[in-house]
Amino acid sequence: MSKDIDLSQYKSLSPFELKDILIKAASSRENRLMLNAGRGNPNFLATTPRQAFFQLGLFATQESELHLSYLEKHVGGLPNVKGIEQRYLNFLDKHAGEAGIDLLRKIISYVRDQMGLNASDFLQEMVEGILGCNYPEPDRCLRVTEHVLRAYLTREMLGGRACENDFDIFPVEGGTAAMTYVFNSLKENLLIAPGDKVAIGMPTFTPYFEIPVLKDYDLEIVNVNADPDLNWQYPTSELDKLADPAIKIFFIVNPGNPDSVRMNNESLEYIANLVRTKRPDLFILTDDVYGTFADNFTSLFSVCPHNTALVYSYSKYFGSTGWRLGTIAMHKNNVLDEKMAAYTKEQKALMNERYSSLTTDTAGLSFIDRLVADSRAVALNHTAGLSTPQQVQMVLFSLFALIDINDDYKQVLKRIIRRRYTALYRELGLQAPEDETSVSYYTMLDFQEIATALHGEAFGKWVHENTEPNELLYRIADGTGIVMLPVSGFGAPRPGGRVSLANLNEYDYACIGRTLRQLAEARFAEYSKKGKK
């Protein structure tokens, strides 16, 4: 490790900013492979719905060329819905056997025969959407698109238990945009104010506890701490903090990041009962991006429907971080709309002043529609909405999953991640932790726990007392080329490193395990040489 680097200057950095310093250290030596196990961008992706997307694009441009192309080369017109289904089927027949065509054939059958949607309406929306030739209309979500996204979220996030017409959806530019929009609209609609309390399930994705303390919001954070000794489940004593009426929001990532564990059924029911009996006014914001990697997943959005907004991103499951595809879902009957309906005359006047350019019935404007308007500073509401090609790709991802009744794609991803997880711990020389609630998208390597498991409690204690976490991560990066993120930056109670199991190959994780074991043995030799003081 470099002798002259002062790591204390980086203590306040987000782990995602510290990552760049670690990458620089890991890349500092020639002829050595840098293994970045920090950021959770997957190195796998869903190919078939992308193939379908590009084939659909070819069909769409042909549809456009049926109009106006006779006037000028390179110019098409707006597609015509009349006869579109037969032209689509002809296109599929002509390109039979090509990549993506089989999925497109299954899709038209599924939306018509299983979902009961009008095939021509669906095709017109998809064709115009992929061409990007119109503003999003409706601006919140395209009409047929919303049916499809709702069906997908119902299956994956709610265990298939929700009624299809129970909730509205706002597609947005990824999960982080969703969080940004929600917090902004909560403030603009007087649902939070400086000094209010927000409870956050900890540890969690770092920006989520950095947002509330910004001067934009100036909220007081109450940590609801998961217990590492309970496999990162929440003790009831921590969940009981939510009974405090001063807490306006409960903010949670489920399954967790960095712990990668889904909330168990007991905790889900405990929260649902607490909301029913003590906190019917509590608003819950849940980010469930990793839910599709979990077995038997159920969201708080299902068990506390009246009180919860669901944020879901397609980024990890479909390998589409660059697409920026996310959703905000809210039940039509929800606690935020109730709170706004009960505003004083003065509060309603303020809201009328903000939204009067949109509607004559500002009091009847739902929170999710205010989200849409606020995302474009209200005045630009007429140009709001996620781009239509992005919405089309979301539809194709969703239908790909819905048609896959045996979850073949899901099982492949789980096997990939599981093999990597096993390889890491096998080469580290430890038994891989097993639990039915574990998702294994990430794993947290607790330095003291590893040292204890390898050479006993005394060594584990020595490592804890003689190692500054960021220094150890830097030493690992500088000495081995391996980059991990500090779990302390996610609010974890004990020092360690977060390893993503999604973004490297299986042999890389085996290499990481061996290298960390060698480093642990070197530290043990150092400890032994000092007389085990």
N, C-alpha and C positions, 0 to 999 in steps of 0.2 A: 504494500500500500504506500502511496505517496506520503512522505513524512511531513510535508509542510501544509497539507490541506486542513483547513479549519471547518469541520463539519457542523459546528454549533451554529454557523451562520445560516444553515439550511433547515433549522428546526421548525420554522413556521411555514415552510413550503408544503403545499399539497403534495401527496405522494406522486401525483401525475406530473408535477413539475420536477420533483426530485428524480423521477425516472430518467430525465434527460441527462442529469449529472452522472447517474449510474451507468447509463448507456455509453457515455463518453469514456468512463473508466474501463468498462468492459471491452470497448473497441480500441483501447490504447496500444495493444500489442499486435505485431504482425504475425501472420500464420496461425491465428487462433480464432476459432469460431465464437462469435458472440451469440448467446442464447437469451433472448428476451422473453422471459416468462412473466413479465409484469402486466402489460395491458391485455385485456380480455377479448381482443379482436380474433374471432375464430379463423383457423386456416382451412375450414371446410365450408361448403355452401351448397345450396339446393340448385342443381343444374337444370332439371326437367322444367320447372316453372319459368326459368329464364329462357330456355329454348322455346317454350310456348309463347312467351312474351315477344320474342323477335319474329316468330312465325306470324303471330297476330299482327305485328307491325307491318309485315309484308302484305297481308290481306287488307289491312286498313288503307295502305297507300294505293292498292289496286282499286279499292272502293272509291277513294278520292279521285283517282284518274278517270273514273266513269263520267266525271263532270268537269267541264271547262278545259280539259287537257287538249281538246280539239282546237282551242283558240291559240294556245301558246305552249311550247315545250317547257317542261319543268313546272307547270302550273296545274294544280288539281282543284277540286271543289269540295264542298261539304258533302259527306256521305248521305245517301238516301236510305231510309229504313225499309222502303217497299222492296220486297224480294230479297232482303239481306240474308235471311236464314238459308235459303236455297243456294245463294252464291257462296256462302260460308261453307256449306256442305260440299259444294263442287270444288272449292279450294282445297278442302281436306282430302277429297278423293284424288285430286291431281297431285298432291304432295304426300300421299300415303307412304309410310315407311321412313319419312324424314324425322329428324329429332324434333320433339315437341308436338308433333301432329296428333299422336295418340292421346296426349293429355287434353288437347283442344277438343277432340271428339268426345272424350269423356265429360268434359266440362259442360258442353252444351246439353248433353243428356242429363247431367246431374242438376243443373239449374232449372231445367224444364220439368223433369220427371220427379226429382227428389225434393226440390225446394219450391216447386209450383210457380216459378217466375216465368214471365213471358220471354221466350227465346229471342224474339226480334228486338224487344226493348233492351234486353241484356246486351245483345250484339251491338246495337246502335251506341249504347253508353260506352262499351269497351272500345269500339272503333274510334269514336270521337275522342274518347279519353286518351288512347294511346297516341293519336295524332296531335293531341294538345292544341286543338284548333278552336276551342271555346274556353271561356272562363269557367271555373268550377261552379256548377249550378245543380242543386243548392250549394251555397258556399261552404256550409259546414261539412257536408259529405254528399257525394253523388247518390242518387236515389237507390238504384239497384245495388250499388257498391255497399251501401249501409246494410242491406239485407245479408249480403255475403259475409261481411266482417262480423256482423252480430252473430251469425251462425258459427263462425270460427271461434270467436271469443267464448261463446256459450259452451262449446265443446271442450276447449282447452283450459279455460280459466275457471269455469263454473261447474265443471263436471257434468255438463249437459242438462243442468237442473233448472235453468232460468227460462222463463217464457220469452219467446223470440221478440216480442214487442215491448219488453219491459224497460229497455234502455236505449239511449241515444249515443251516437259515436261522433267524435271529431278527430279525423285523421290529421296528424301533425308531423313535423320534421324530426321524428325520433323521440325517444323517451325524455331526453334532456330538454327539448323544446316544450314538451308537455308539462314538465315541472315548472319551467319558467313561466309559461302562460298561466298555469293554475295559481301560482303565488301572486303574480301580478293582478289577476282578476279578483282574488280574495281581498287584496288591498284596495283596489279601485271600487269594490262594491261594499266596503266598510265591514267586511266579515273578519278581518284582522286589523289590529292597530298596534303601533309601537308599544312595547311592554307586555303584550299578550304572550301567553305561554304556548309553545308547541312541543309536544312530546315526540321524540324520535327513537325508533327502535335501533339500538346500537349493538355491535358495530354496524356501520353502513357505508355506502358509497359516499366518498368524502364531500362532493359538492352539495349533498343533501343536508349536511349540517353547517355548510358554509353559507348557503343561501339565506336562511332565516336571520342571521346576525348582521347581514349587510344593512347599511343605513337606509336602504330602500324599504326595509321591513322592521328592523330593530326589534326582533322577537326574543323572548327568553326561552332558552332550550332546557327541556327536562329530559334527561336520558332515561330511556327504558332499556335496561341492560340485559342482553341475553347472557346466559351462564355457560362458559366453556365446559364446565364439569357436567352440564346437562345436555351436552352435544348442541350447544348454542340455542337451546330453547329458552323461553322467557319464564322465569319463576313467577308464580302468582303474586308474590310480594312486589314484583316490578310492574306487572300488569295493573295492579291495584292503584298505581299512581294515576292511571287514566280516570279514576273516580273524582279527581280534583276538578271542580267546575271551572277553574281558571284556565284549564288547558282547552284551547280552541281546536287544535288539530292533533291527530296522531298520524305520524309520517313513518312509513315502513317499506322496506324492500323485502319481498317474499317470493321465492327463496332468497336468502340473504346474500349480500356482497360485503365482506369477503368470505363469510363463513360457509356459504353455499349450502344452506340447510333450509328446508321448507318448514313453516310453522306447523306443528302437529295438530291433530284434530282436537285434542284437549284444550290447547291454547286458543284455537279458533272459537270453540264453543264458549270458553271462559270470557273472551272479549265480547262475543255476541250477547251473552247473558248480562255482562256488565253494561253494555250499551242499552239493552232493553230495560234494565231495572234501575240504573243509576245515571246514565249519560245519554239519554235520547237525543241530546243536542250536540254530541261529539261528531266532528267531521273527521273521516279517515281517508288518507291518501295513500294508496298502495301501488308500488311499482313491482309488477310481476313478470319482468322480462325473462327470468330464468324458469318460470313455471312449466314451460313445455319440456324441460329436461327432467322434471320430477316425476316420480311414480305417484299415482293417486292424488294429483294436485287439486286443491280447492282454494279459491281466493277468498279473502275477506269481503270482496265484492259480492260473493254469493251468500255468505252467512250474515252480513250486515248490509243488505242492499240499499236501505233507506239512507244510510250514513256514509257510504263509501264511494269514492271516485277511483276508477281503475285506470292505471297507466300501463300500457303494454307496448313493447317495441318488437318489431320483426327482426331486429338487427342480429341477434346472436343465433337464434334457431335456424334462420335461413341464410346466415352468412352475408348479411346485407347492410353492414354498417355504413357503407358509402351511399346507399340509397336514401338514408334518413327517413325511415318509415316507422311511425308510432301512432298510437291511438289514445285518446281520452274517452272513457265511457262513464256515463252517469245514468242511473235509473231515473225514469220520468218523475217518480215520486221521491223527492230527496230532501234532506235536511237543509241544504243551502237555500233552495227555493222557498222553503217554509220560513226560514229566518228573514229573507228579504221581504216576504209578504207581510211580515209582522213589523216592518220598519215604522218609525214615527213619521208624521207628516213632513218634518224637516228632512229626514233622511231620504224619503221618497222624492222630495223636491230636488235634492242633490243628484239622485240617480236619473231623474227626468231630464235634468240639465245635461247630463253626460250622454244619454242615449236617445234624446228626442229626435235626432236626425234620422234614426232608424225606423221608428214606429210611433204611432200615436198611443200605443198601450205599453209604455215603458215598464209599468208595474208587472205586466204579464210576461216580460222577457225573461226566459229561463237563464240560469247561471251558465249552462253550456253554450247558449247562443251569445251570452255576454263574453264568454271566452273567445269566441270567433271574432267578435267585433273588437275586443281589446287587443287581439293579436295583430290587428292592423290599425291601432290607435283610433278606433271607432270611425273616424272620418273616411278611412279607406276600406270600410267593411265591404263595399261592393266589389273589391278585388281580393277578398279574403279567400282562404281555402287552400289546401294542399294541391300542388300541381296534379293535373289529371293523369299524366303518365305514371306518376308515383302511386296514385290510387289504383290504377289498373294492375301494377305489379303486386300491390297488396292483395288484390282480388285473386290473382293467379296463385300467389303463395297460399292464400287461405283455402282456395278450392283444391289445390294440390293436397293439402293436409286433410280436408274433409273427405275427399274421394279415397284417400289411403285408409280404408276402414281397419286394416290390421296394424296400422302404425309402423309400417316397415321402415320408413325414413327415420322416424323417431328412435326406433330400436337400433338402427345403424349408428346414429349419433351417440346414443348412450353407450354402445359397445366401444366406440372409438375413445370416448372420454374415460371410460372405465379401465380400458387397457393401459392408457397413459398413467392413470392414477395408480394402478397396481405396479407398473414398472418403476415409477418414482420411488415408492415406498420399499419395493423389493430391493432395489440397489442401495437405498439408504440403510437397509438392514433392519427395518421395523415392520411390524404388522400394520397393514393399511387399515385405518379406522373404518368401521362398518356400521351403518345405521340406515334404517328404512327411509328416514327423512333427508338423507344426504343426497345432494344433486351432483356433487363432484365437478362442477364447472370450474371451481377454484378449490384450492386447499391451502390452509394456513399452516405454515411450519413454525411451531412454537419452539424457539431456541432452547429454552430451559427444559421443556418437556422432552425434546429430542435428546439433549445431553443426559437427562435423568434416565431415560429409557436405555441409552447405550451404556452408561457407566455409573449409574446410581445417583441418589439424591444429593450427595455432597458435591459431586461434579456439576450437577444441574444448578445448584445454588451458587457455586463459584462462577459459572458462566453468566448467570443472571446479574451477579454483583460486580463482575469485572468486564462487562461488555456493554457498550453503548449501542443500541439497535441500529441506528443509521451508520455507525462506524463499521459494524459487522457486515451490513449489506454492501457498504462500499468496498470492504476488504474482499467480500465474495465476488463482487463485480470486477474489481481490479485484479484479483488473483486468479480467477477462474473463467471470467467472461460471462458469468450468469447474472442476469438482472431479475431481481424480485422487488416488489413494492413493500414498504414498511406497513405492517398491519396496524401499528399505532396511529398511522395517518387516517385510518378508517374508524378510529375510536375503540379498537380492541384493547382489553385490559392488560394484556401481557405482550411483550415484544416478540416479533417474529416477522416472517416474510410471506406475502401472498404470492402464490404461484397459480397462474392460469393454466388449466389443463386443456385449453381449447386452441392455443395458437402455435404449438410446436408439434413435431412428430414424436412417435412413441420412443424411438431410440434417443431422442434429445432428452426426454424426461428420465430415461434410464441413466444417461450421462449426468444429468443434474443430481440425481440421487447418489451416484458413485462419488461425484465431486464433493458434495456436501458431507458425505460420510468421511472422506479423506480429510476434509477441513476439520470435522469434529474430532477425528483421531489426532490431528496435529495439535488441536487445542487441549486434548486430554494429555498428550505428552508434555505440553507446556505446564499444565496443571500439576502433573505428577512430578515434574522436575522441580517445581517450587515447593515440594514437600506437602502438597495437598492442604495448603494453608487456607 
